[in-house]
Amino acid sequence: MKKKTLLSLLVLLITNILSACASNQLAEDVIDAKIGRMIMVGFRGMSIEEAPWIIQDIRNQRVGGVILFDYDVPAASRNRNIASPDQLAALTRQLQQCSPEPLLIAIDQEGGMVSRLKHSRGFPESISAAHLGTINDPDSTCRRATTTANTLRSMHINLNFAPVVDVNTNPDNPVIGKLERSFSSDPATVAVHAATTVKAMHEQGIHTALKHFPGHGSSTTDTHKDFTDVTTTWTPKELEPYRALIKEGYRDFIMTAHVFNAQLDPDYPATLSQKTITGMLRDSLGFRGAVISDDMQMQAIAAHYGLETAIRLALDAGVDILLFANNSTYDPDIGRKTFNIIRTLVENGTISRERIEKSWERINKLQHNHSLAEQ
C-alpha cells in the first residue's frame, strides 16, 4: 500500500514538474514573440526568394515589421524593394502571408522629394508638403493624401511614415526645409494639413506616424550623418502640431528624432531621452499611441552609442518599436542581434517584462484596430 502511495506521489510530482516546465516554456515563447513585435528592419530583395533571412526572422517572430525602400544607399543601387506596382504588391502580400501575426509594412511616402513610390516606376505622381502648405487648401491636401492612401492600400502597405509635422523654422535645414518636407513655418498650418492627411490615411486603413518628435525643423545638420544639436535653435512652438493632434485624439504612431536638445534633456538625444519621450510626450502631452524610433543606424546614434547601450536607453526612454532601416549600413543579422540583446536585458532584469508588455499592448491595440477612421 505504501509503495502505491509513494508511486502515486512520485507520478504527481513528475507531472507537476513537467507542467511547470511547459508553463515556463510557454511564458518564454510568449515574451519572445512580444519582443519581436518591437523590432522593425529593412532588407534587400524584390521578392521573398531574394530575402530568405527576413522571411526566417518574420516566421520565427524575431521581427514584427519591415520598412521598404526604392534605393539602396550602401550599395548605391536602385535594386532594393520596389520595381513596379505588380512586383511590390506581390512582395508585400508574400511578406504578410509569412507572418504569424499582423506584420507592419512601412514606407516613407511623404510626397515630393521623399517618395519611395515614384512616378517613373508606375506609381501616381505626388507633390511635397511644402507645396501643399503654400496652396493652403485642406481639400487639395485631402485629395493628394487619399490618392496616396489608396496606392498604399493596393500595395498592402499598412504604415506610412508621414505626415511630417516639423515646423519649417529653418528653410535652409538640409533634411527638412531644403527637401520641402514641412507644410509651413506656422504651427497651426502644419497641424491643419497634418490632421487632414491623417484622416485621409485612416479612412483607407493606413496607419500614420507623425515625425520627428520633439521637432527637427530648426536643425542645421543631418542626423543621418552625425550628432545634431538643436539646443539654441529649437523653440516650444515646434511642439504645437503634436499638442493639437493629440488633443484631437490622435493615438496612432509618433516617430522620434535623434536631435540633441539640452533644453529638454542635457544628457541624451530625444530617441534615448526618458525626459523627452516619457516625460514630455506621454506625461505632459498625453500621448497614448505607440512610439517608433527613427533609424537607429543613423550616425547621430550609431557613432556615439554601442548597439546594446542604444537599445537599452531607447527602451528606458519609452520607445515601443526600434527601427533599423538597414539603409545607412547593411546588416542582415540586425533583427536577430536586436532581439537577442533585448532578450538578455529582460533575462538579467535590466529591462522588466512589464516594460515589454506595455509596448506590446500599445502595438497590439493599434494593429488590431479596424476603426482608424474614427480617430
Order of alpha helices (4+ residues) and beta strands (2+ residues): alpha-beta-alpha-beta-alpha-beta-beta-beta-alpha-alpha-beta-alpha-beta-alpha-beta-beta-alpha-alpha-beta-alpha-alpha
